[in-house]
Amino acid sequence: MDGFFSIYAKKIFSLGLTFNALLSILAAAGILSGFYAANPFWKPFEPYLVDGSLFWAIILASTMNIFPAISLGRVKTGRLWFHHYVYGLVVLVTSTSLLLTYTSVSLSGLFIASTNSVTINFGRFFVLGGLALVLDDFADISKRLRSILTLVKFKIYQQRRMIHAIQWLMGFVSLYISSCVGIWVLQRPAEANPSYFVLIGTLLVTSLTSFESVARKTWIRISPGKI
């Protein structure tokens, strides 16, 4: 019984890290969109953050964190009728369709628009949750995708030490940006809203995930074999 719970706890933790990586990408994309649209009149989290373009580092760090997060959850949980990706696609397509039909958000706005709408943000939660399930089981969607992922894995293997070093650096950049947002919020408590605290926590988890992956030498230990 203990083994049963530990397996599912590991899978849930893995999905949570994948979800956080996707949420970080979504948040960074939204801030970058606003930063470039309002440039040079809006500088996010100034004077603590030296340049809003640094949020590109969050996208890179989060993207690099997806593989370690998924590999952490490589456990045999079995499946109920279908693969995980089937449930993920159902949740992803259903949530996206409902948001586009019953709210004013556009397809692009679904991922980058800044909003305090509970309905839209609740829908985004399910969109990202569905996408996390799809990514967790991505290699099982088709043999062609598995072959492509195996090739990508081989290319990564060839540059594994450089990727390891980049992830180490991205961990520090993510921690720096999270600190900047935190200090900015502390200096402006009247302007603070829950989205800022979610952003701080998300960036902090992104940083810690990067450091944990470096400590486990995930990229160094990657093998060139099949997915």
MARSE-424264 format. One line per 8 residues: number of its first residue (from 1); for each residue x, y, z of N, C-alpha, C. Coordinates in steps of 0.05 Angstrom, whole numbers, plus 5000, padded with zeros to 4 digits. Layout:
NUM	X:Y:Z:X:Y:Z:X:Y:Z; ...
END
This chain:
1	5017:4976:5000:5000:5000:5000:5017:5025:5000; 5039:5025:5016:5057:5048:5017:5070:5053:4990; 5077:5030:4975:5088:5033:4949:5068:5045:4930; 5042:5038:4932:5021:5048:4915:5019:5079:4918; 5018:5088:4944:5015:5117:4948:5040:5132:4940; 5064:5120:4944:5088:5134:4936:5090:5137:4906; 5081:5117:4891:5081:5119:4862:5063:5141:4852; 5039:5143:4863:5021:5163:4854:5029:5191:4865
9	5041:5192:4888:5051:5217:4898:5073:5228:4880; 5090:5210:4871:5112:5218:4852:5100:5228:4826; 5080:5214:4816:5067:5223:4791:5054:5250:4794; 5039:5254:4816:5026:5279:4821:5046:5302:4824; 5068:5297:4838:5089:5317:4841:5101:5324:4814; 5106:5304:4797:5116:5308:4770:5097:5325:4754; 5072:5319:4755:5052:5335:4740:5050:5363:4750; 5053:5366:4777:5053:5393:4789:5076:5410:4779
17	5100:5398:4777:5123:5413:4767:5120:5420:4737; 5108:5402:4722:5103:5407:4694:5083:5430:4691; 5062:5429:4708:5041:5450:4708:5054:5477:4715; 5072:5477:4735:5086:5502:4743:5103:5513:4720; 5116:5495:4706:5133:5504:4683:5115:5517:4662; 5092:5506:4656:5074:5517:4637:5062:5544:4647; 5056:5545:4672:5046:5570:4684:5067:5592:4683; 5092:5585:4688:5114:5604:4686:5116:5615:4658
25	5114:5597:4638:5116:5606:4610:5093:5625:4604; 5069:5618:4613:5045:5634:4608:5049:5662:4621; 5058:5663:4646:5061:5688:4659:5083:5705:4646; 5105:5693:4639:5127:5708:4626:5118:5718:4599; 5103:5702:4584:5093:5711:4557:5075:5735:4560; 5057:5734:4580:5039:5757:4585:5054:5783:4592; 5074:5780:4609:5090:5804:4617:5106:5815:4594; 5118:5797:4578:5134:5805:4555:5116:5819:4534
33	5092:5808:4531:5074:5821:4511:5067:5849:4519; 5061:5853:4545:5056:5880:4555:5080:5898:4554; 5103:5887:4560:5128:5902:4561:5135:5913:4533; 5133:5896:4513:5140:5905:4486:5119:5923:4474; 5094:5918:4481:5072:5935:4471:5073:5963:4482; 5082:5966:4507:5082:5992:4521:5110:6005:4521; 5130:5991:4510:5157:6001:4510:5159:6028:4496; 5173:6048:4507:5189:6048:4531:5175:6058:4556
41	5148:6059:4555:5133:6072:4576:5127:6055:4601; 5130:6029:4598:5126:6011:4621:5150:5993:4625; 5161:5994:4648:5184:5976:4655:5176:5960:4679; 5170:5934:4675:5160:5918:4697:5179:5916:4721; 5167:5920:4744:5180:5917:4770:5206:5933:4773; 5205:5957:4760:5228:5975:4764:5226:5987:4792; 5249:5995:4804:5276:5996:4793:5292:5970:4799; 5278:5949:4809:5292:5926:4818:5300:5907:4795
49	5282:5905:4776:5288:5888:4752:5302:5905:4731; 5326:5898:4723:5341:5915:4705:5329:5917:4677; 5315:5896:4668:5304:5897:4641:5281:5876:4640; 5258:5885:4629:5236:5866:4626:5241:5843:4608; 5261:5847:4589:5267:5825:4571:5278:5800:4585; 5286:5804:4610:5296:5781:4625:5275:5759:4629; 5250:5766:4624:5229:5745:4627:5232:5724:4605; 5247:5730:4584:5253:5709:4564:5269:5686:4578
57	5284:5693:4598:5299:5673:4613:5280:5654:4628; 5258:5665:4637:5238:5648:4651:5226:5628:4631; 5221:5636:4607:5211:5618:4586:5231:5596:4581; 5256:5604:4578:5277:5584:4574:5280:5565:4597; 5281:5576:4621:5284:5559:4646:5261:5540:4648; 5237:5550:4644:5213:5533:4647:5212:5511:4626; 5220:5518:4601:5221:5498:4580:5241:5476:4587; 5264:5484:4597:5284:5465:4605:5275:5448:4629
65	5257:5458:4645:5248:5444:4668:5227:5422:4662; 5215:5423:4638:5194:5405:4632:5204:5376:4630; 5227:5372:4617:5238:5345:4614:5245:5333:4641; 5260:5347:4659:5265:5335:4685:5240:5330:4701; 5220:5347:4699:5195:5343:4713:5181:5318:4704; 5180:5314:4677:5167:5290:4667:5183:5265:4673; 5209:5266:4671:5226:5243:4677:5224:5235:4706; 5219:5254:4723:5215:5248:4752:5191:5230:4757
73	5171:5234:4739:5146:5219:4742:5144:5194:4725; 5166:5184:4716:5166:5160:4699:5162:5136:4718; 5138:5131:4726:5131:5109:4743:5107:5094:4730; 5104:5069:4736:5083:5053:4725:5058:5055:4743; 5039:5073:4733:5014:5077:4748:4991:5061:4736; 4996:5050:4712:4974:5037:4698:4956:5058:4686; 4935:5050:4673:4917:5070:4662:4888:5060:4664; 4870:5079:4667:4842:5073:4669:4830:5077:4641
81	4826:5056:4626:4814:5056:4599:4833:5068:4578; 4843:5092:4583:4858:5106:4562:4885:5115:4573; 4903:5123:4554:4928:5136:4562:4922:5164:4574; 4941:5174:4589:4938:5200:4602:4932:5222:4581; 4945:5220:4558:4943:5242:4539:4914:5245:4528; 4899:5223:4528:4871:5224:4519:4855:5242:4538; 4858:5237:4564:4844:5254:4583:4854:5283:4581; 4880:5286:4577:4891:5313:4575:4880:5328:4551
89	4878:5314:4528:4867:5327:4505:4838:5335:4509; 4823:5317:4522:4794:5323:4527:4792:5348:4544; 4808:5349:4566:4807:5373:4584:4816:5398:4569; 4838:5395:4554:4849:5418:4539:4830:5429:4519; 4819:5412:4502:4800:5421:4481:4774:5432:4493; 4764:5418:4513:4739:5427:4525:4742:5454:4539; 4763:5457:4555:4767:5482:4569:4772:5505:4550; 4788:5501:4529:4793:5522:4510:4768:5530:4495
97	4752:5510:4487:4727:5515:4472:4707:5531:4489; 4704:5523:4515:4686:5538:4532:4695:5566:4537; 4721:5570:4541:4731:5597:4545:4726:5615:4521; 4732:5604:4497:4729:5620:4472:4699:5625:4466; 4682:5607:4475:4653:5610:4469:4639:5629:4489; 4645:5626:4514:4630:5640:4535:4644:5663:4548; 4668:5670:4540:4681:5694:4550:4691:5710:4526; 4701:5734:4532:4709:5752:4511:4738:5748:4503
105	4752:5729:4515:4780:5725:4510:4784:5712:4483; 4806:5721:4469:4813:5710:4443:4832:5686:4447; 4838:5672:4426:4856:5649:4428:4884:5658:4437; 4894:5680:4426:4920:5691:4434:4918:5702:4462; 4896:5716:4468:4892:5728:4494:4889:5707:4516; 4881:5683:4509:4878:5661:4528:4905:5656:4541; 4927:5660:4526:4953:5654:4537:4970:5678:4546; 4963:5702:4536:4980:5725:4543:4966:5748:4555
113	4939:5749:4553:4925:5772:4564:4925:5772:4594; 4930:5796:4606:4929:5799:4635:4901:5805:4643; 4890:5789:4661:4863:5793:4670:4859:5783:4698; 4840:5796:4712:4833:5788:4739:4807:5772:4739; 4797:5765:4715:4772:5750:4713:4776:5722:4725; 4759:5716:4745:4761:5690:4758:4754:5668:4738; 4734:5673:4721:4726:5653:4701:4748:5646:4682; 4761:5666:4671:4783:5661:4652:4807:5648:4665
121	4814:5657:4688:4837:5645:4702:4831:5617:4711; 4806:5611:4719:4798:5584:4727:4800:5566:4702; 4791:5577:4679:4792:5562:4654:4821:5556:4646; 4838:5576:4650:4866:5572:4644:4879:5550:4660; 4869:5547:4685:4879:5526:4702:4875:5499:4689; 4851:5495:4678:4845:5469:4666:4859:5466:4639; 4862:5488:4624:4877:5487:4599:4905:5477:4604; 4918:5489:4624:4946:5482:4630:4947:5454:4642
129	4927:5447:4658:4926:5420:4669:4924:5399:4648; 4906:5404:4628:4904:5385:4605:4929:5383:4589; 4942:5406:4585:4967:5406:4570:4989:5391:4585; 4990:5394:4612:5009:5379:4628:5006:5349:4625; 4981:5340:4624:4975:5311:4621:4984:5302:4593; 4980:5319:4573:4988:5312:4546:5018:5309:4544; 5032:5329:4555:5062:5328:4555:5073:5305:4570; 5060:5298:4592:5069:5275:4608:5068:5249:4593
137	5050:5247:4574:5047:5222:4559:5052:5226:4529; 5067:5247:4523:5070:5256:4495:5082:5235:4477; 5101:5220:4487:5114:5200:4470:5096:5177:4462; 5074:5173:4477:5056:5151:4471:5034:5158:4451; 5034:5183:4442:5013:5191:4423:5016:5177:4396; 5041:5175:4386:5045:5161:4361:5074:5152:4359; 5080:5133:4342:5107:5123:4338:5124:5145:4325; 5112:5161:4308:5127:5183:4295:5136:5203:4315
145	5119:5211:4334:5127:5229:4354:5149:5218:4372; 5147:5192:4378:5167:5179:4394:5194:5180:4380; 5194:5176:4353:5219:5176:4338:5231:5204:4338; 5213:5225:4335:5222:5252:4335:5235:5259:4363; 5221:5251:4384:5231:5256:4411:5258:5242:4416; 5261:5218:4405:5286:5203:4408:5308:5218:4394; 5303:5229:4371:5323:5245:4356:5330:5270:4372; 5310:5284:4382:5315:5308:4398:5332:5301:4423
153	5325:5278:4435:5340:5269:4459:5370:5264:4452; 5375:5253:4428:5402:5248:4420:5417:5275:4415; 5404:5294:4404:5416:5321:4399:5422:5334:4426; 5404:5331:4445:5409:5342:4472:5432:5328:4485; 5434:5302:4481:5456:5287:4493:5483:5297:4483; 5484:5306:4459:5509:5316:4448:5517:5343:4460; 5498:5358:4471:5503:5384:4483:5497:5384:4513; 5497:5361:4525:5487:5358:4552:5501:5375:4573
161	5528:5378:4570:5543:5393:4590:5536:5423:4588; 5533:5432:4564:5526:5461:4560:5498:5466:4571; 5479:5448:4565:5452:5450:4575:5451:5450:4606; 5467:5433:4617:5470:5431:4646:5479:5458:4658; 5499:5471:4645:5509:5497:4654:5488:5519:4651; 5473:5518:4628:5453:5538:4623:5430:5536:4644; 5423:5511:4651:5401:5508:4670:5410:5518:4698; 5435:5515:4705:5446:5525:4730:5443:5556:4730
169	5450:5569:4707:5449:5598:4705:5420:5607:4706; 5402:5592:4692:5373:5600:4692:5361:5598:4719; 5371:5580:4736:5361:5578:4763:5366:5604:4778; 5390:5615:4775:5397:5640:4789:5381:5664:4777; 5378:5664:4751:5362:5686:4738:5333:5685:4748; 5322:5661:4750:5294:5659:4759:5292:5668:4788; 5311:5661:4804:5311:5669:4832:5314:5699:4834; 5330:5711:4817:5333:5740:4817:5307:5754:4810
177	5294:5744:4789:5269:5757:4780:5247:5754:4802; 5246:5730:4814:5226:5725:4835:5231:5745:4858; 5257:5749:4865:5263:5768:4886:5255:5797:4879; 5259:5804:4854:5252:5831:4845:5222:5835:4848; 5207:5816:4839:5177:5818:4841:5169:5819:4871; 5182:5803:4888:5175:5803:4916:5181:5830:4929; 5205:5841:4923:5212:5868:4935:5193:5889:4925; 5186:5888:4899:5168:5907:4887:5141:5907:4901
185	5131:5883:4906:5105:5880:4920:5106:5891:4948; 5128:5885:4962:5131:5894:4990:5132:5925:4991; 5143:5937:4970:5144:5966:4970:5118:5979:4961; 5100:5964:4950:5074:5974:4940:5051:5956:4949; 5047:5953:4974:5026:5935:4984:4998:5942:4975; 4993:5968:4969:4967:5977:4960:4961:5966:4932; 4982:5961:4916:4978:5952:4889:4979:5922:4887; 4985:5909:4909:4988:5880:4908:4961:5866:4904
193	4961:5845:4888:4937:5828:4885:4946:5799:4883; 4928:5780:4886:4937:5752:4887:4954:5743:4864; 4951:5755:4840:4966:5747:4817:4996:5751:4821; 5004:5772:4836:5032:5776:4841:5044:5754:4859; 5028:5746:4879:5038:5725:4897:5040:5698:4882; 5021:5693:4864:5023:5669:4847:5048:5670:4830; 5054:5694:4819:5078:5697:4802:5103:5692:4818; 5104:5704:4842:5128:5700:4859:5132:5671:4865
201	5111:5657:4873:5113:5629:4880:5121:5612:4856; 5109:5618:4833:5114:5603:4808:5144:5606:4800; 5154:5631:4801:5182:5635:4794:5201:5622:4813; 5193:5622:4839:5210:5610:4859:5212:5580:4854; 5189:5567:4848:5189:5538:4842:5205:5533:4817; 5203:5551:4797:5219:5548:4773:5249:5548:4779; 5257:5566:4796:5285:5568:4804:5293:5542:4819; 5277:5534:4839:5284:5510:4855:5285:5485:4838
209	5266:5483:4818:5266:5460:4800:5292:5459:4784; 5301:5483:4775:5326:5484:4759:5349:5475:4777; 5351:5485:4801:5373:5477:4819:5372:5447:4826; 5347:5437:4830:5345:5408:4836:5353:5391:4813; 5347:5400:4789:5355:5385:4765:5385:5385:4762; 5398:5408:4768:5427:5410:4766:5439:5392:4787; 5428:5392:4812:5439:5375:4833:5437:5345:4826; 5415:5338:4812:5412:5309:4804:5428:5303:4779
217	5439:5324:4766:5454:5321:4741:5437:5308:4720; 5412:5318:4718:5393:5306:4699:5403:5306:4671; 5413:5329:4662:5422:5331:4634:5449:5316:4630; 5466:5316:4650:5492:5302:4647:5487:5272:4644; 5467:5262:4659:5462:5233:4659:5443:5223:4637; 5434:5241:4621:5416:5234:4599:5430:5214:4580; 5415:5194:4571:5426:5174:4552:5416:5179:4524; 5430:5171:4504:5422:5175:4476:5401:5155:4466
225	5392:5138:4484:5373:5116:4475:5345:5125:4469; 5328:5106:4465:5300:5112:4457:5285:5124:4481; 5265:5140:4474:5247:5152:4494:5230:5130:4507
END
